[in-house]
Amino acid sequence: MKLHIERDAQQMSVKFAGWITDYIQEVLANQDRFTFVLSGGNTPKILFAELAKSPYKEAIKWEKIHFFWGDERYVPYEDLRNNARMCFEELLNKVPVKAEHIHIMRTDISPEESTEEYEAILRSYFGDAETTFDFVLNGMGDDGHTLSLFPGTAVIHETEKWVTSFFLSIQDMYRITLTAPVVNKAACVAFMAVGENKAKVLKEVLEGESNVDLYPSQIIKPEKGELHWFVDEAAASLLTK
Ligand SMILES: O=C(O)[C@H](O)[C@@H](O)[C@H](O)[C@H](O)COP(=O)(O)O
């Protein structure tokens, strides 16, 4: 695991934007497409704002990128809480992406239908390949959740399905989410965490004992791929190493 600690959220976004630009370029030197999983939440917004402007806007071959989502809140696309909507507003509407390369988790059909549809899309991309996505961007909630893998939920332990949906009673909504098996087959996964609210949980996730039911972010460990954490000094403030 590689830990990148930057002064504040802004610095972290700049560092991350430069790093992901180089990584995309490297991957595209050897293959024709780049598969990128986007994340919801507030933290990615500052990264998206960065990527949508110079020099990244011009440097990244956006037309070669295929976009997916790590999870979705089962609310209509028009709802401000919808993760796909946020990513379109903050990034995808501002850079030259190809509409046919964008795969949102649909919320205009039932959660079960949406899950099945997404699973089929992913299987059509990756089939039995040893590696799935080129890159997965993850956030981490103050409670240690990532994707829609919330503490104490059964979905943390899913071993077969790549996509699933369930009713999240603490938020009174359905969630659609990628699962650990498909994310852990990615070539590269990066978490972003900023702010003092994340400090305690970050310490537990990175330095505490393994307890994936309490700290689901711990279950994300690419089998063969790279794992990066981009954090700011406030989030890193309790780390000892
Ligand atoms: O839909 C979601 O809720 C997200 O995908 C979720 O997993 C998010 O990444 C974390 O909650 C962190 O969110 P913040 O960046 O807002 O802290």
The ligand as an ORCA input file, in Angstrom:
! r2SCAN-3c Opt
* xyz 0 1
  O     -22.623      7.092     -2.231
  C     -21.841      7.255     -1.343
  O     -22.187      7.573     -0.184
  C     -20.389      7.111     -1.632
  O     -20.051      6.480     -2.775
  C     -19.629      6.715     -0.404
  O     -19.079      5.468     -0.375
  C     -18.629      7.828     -0.163
  O     -17.496      7.636     -0.934
  C     -18.290      7.981      1.284
  O     -19.498      8.158      1.980
  C     -17.394      9.154      1.548
  O     -18.087     10.313      1.323
  P     -17.467     11.748      1.592
  O     -16.374     11.925      0.598
  O     -18.622     12.664      1.350
  O     -16.981     11.746      2.993
*
